[in-house]
């Protein structure tokens, strides 16, 4: 299963974990989601930037409105330029964007890869 193969509408977001246990070597973000009743971890590796506009206070499950992968997000150029001297140009950098129904939260993770694993 790949990120882009999932019908994201009305799936559940149940957790967010930012891993900085080894800064610069392991910069990853995990999203725990429930897809068609099965728990899955989305592991974003080689994260260079994250924009987590999370809203709280709604007493309801956090369902996902949509999730897409963007290669043309406006922030990608800025990230590539920022890191060009140290890391090269990061040509494979992608924006993984999720928007939620319940709180209208917007999550944008700028990473080189995303792996899906069953819990």
C-alpha positions, 0 to 999 in steps of 0.5 A: 500500500502506498500513500497515494493509493489510499482513499483518505476521506473519512479515515481517522487520525489518532496520533502524531509523534515527532522523533528527534532522538538523533537530531540530523540523523533521524528527523522523522514524523509518525502519524498514526491513522486508522484506514478502513478499521486497520491501524497504520503508521505513516513514517515520514523520513528525512523531514526537512520542514513541517507545518502543523496547524493543529486545532483542538477542543472539538469532542469528536474523532479526528477524521481526514478530509483529504491527503495528497502529495505535492511536488509543486508546493510553494514552500518546497523552493524555499526549503530547497534553497535553504538547504542547497549549500549543506545538503544539495538541492533536495530534488526529491523533496515532497510535501505530504498534506493532510487536512482534517474534517473535525477541527479543520487542522492542516498538516504539511510535512516536507520529507524525502519519503513516507513508509506505511506500516501496519501496527 
